[in-house]
C-alpha cells in the first residue's frame, strides 16, 4: 500500500528518493476513490519505485507548489526533480510504465 504523506518535510524527503510516484488526491473525489486501489496494487507489485499519496486538502502546500489543479494527478520524481506528469486516472499497465 502506498504511504500517505501528511507534512511538507515528509513530502520533500520522499520525492528526494531515486524514483518516486505521487498520487495527488482528495477524499471527496470520486475518480480518486476509483483510482486508489489500483495505485496501491501497483505500489505493492512495483518495488523499483517509491509510491506515495498526498491528500490535497491536508497538504495544500505541496499541491500548490506543483500546480495541481485537477485530481487525480500523478507525478513522477527522480531525485527530487519532476520528470513526468499525468492528469487523471491511469490503467494498471499505463501506471506500471509511468513508474519505470
Buried (B, 14 or more C-beta within 10 A) or exposed (E): EBEBBEEBEBBEEBBBBEBBBBBBBBEEBEEBEEBBEBBBBBBEEBEEBBBBBBBBEBBEEBBEEBEBEEBBBBBBBBEEEEEEBBEEBBEEEEBBEBBE
